[in-house]
């Protein structure tokens, strides 16, 4: 089953025109930047840097969910 799925995608991507391969590479690069680079730069792990125990982390999240409108 996995081999059939792999051959389907491999055959489909190998017969793409040159411009489509370039567009696909641009899309993959943008997704990589959005999900990997932005996550590291813009979303620091606040809970691990501020709280040490799981109980403290869960209390903080609970308080933020209840108190923030």
C-alpha positions as CSV (number, residue, x, y, z in Angstrom):
1,X,0.0,0.0,0.0
2,X,2.7,2.4,0.9
3,X,4.7,1.5,-2.2
4,X,1.7,2.2,-4.4
5,X,1.1,5.6,-2.8
6,X,4.8,6.5,-3.1
7,X,4.8,5.5,-6.8
8,X,1.7,7.6,-7.4
9,X,3.3,10.7,-6.0
10,X,6.7,10.0,-7.5
11,X,5.2,9.6,-10.9
12,X,3.0,12.6,-10.6
13,X,5.8,14.9,-9.4
14,X,8.3,13.6,-12.0
15,X,6.0,14.6,-14.9
16,X,5.4,18.1,-13.7
17,X,6.4,20.9,-16.0
18,X,9.5,23.0,-15.1
19,X,7.5,26.0,-14.0
20,X,5.3,23.9,-11.7
21,X,8.4,22.4,-10.0
22,X,9.6,26.0,-9.3
23,X,6.2,27.0,-7.9
24,X,6.1,23.9,-5.7
25,X,9.6,24.7,-4.4
26,X,8.5,28.2,-3.5
27,X,5.4,26.9,-1.7
28,X,7.5,24.4,0.3
29,X,10.1,27.1,1.2
30,X,7.3,29.4,2.4
31,X,5.7,26.7,4.5
32,X,9.1,25.9,6.0
33,X,9.7,29.6,6.8
34,X,6.2,30.0,8.3
35,X,6.1,26.9,10.5
36,X,9.8,26.5,11.5
37,X,11.6,29.8,11.4
38,X,8.7,32.0,12.7
39,X,7.9,29.5,15.5
40,X,11.5,29.7,16.7
41,X,11.7,33.5,16.4
42,X,8.2,34.7,17.3
43,X,6.9,32.1,19.7
44,X,9.3,31.6,22.6
45,X,8.4,28.8,25.1
46,X,7.1,31.1,27.8
47,X,5.9,28.5,30.2
48,X,9.2,26.6,30.3
49,X,11.1,29.8,30.9
50,X,8.8,31.1,33.7
51,X,7.6,28.0,35.5
52,X,9.4,24.9,36.6
53,X,6.6,22.5,37.6
54,X,3.7,21.2,35.6
55,X,1.3,22.4,38.3
56,X,2.6,26.0,38.1
57,X,2.3,25.9,34.3
58,X,-1.3,24.5,34.4
59,X,-2.3,27.1,37.1
60,X,-1.0,29.9,34.9
61,X,-2.8,28.7,31.8
62,X,-6.0,28.2,33.8
63,X,-5.8,31.7,35.3
64,X,-5.1,33.2,31.8
65,X,-8.1,31.4,30.3
66,X,-10.4,32.5,33.1
67,X,-9.3,36.1,33.6
68,X,-8.7,37.1,30.0
69,X,-11.9,38.1,28.2
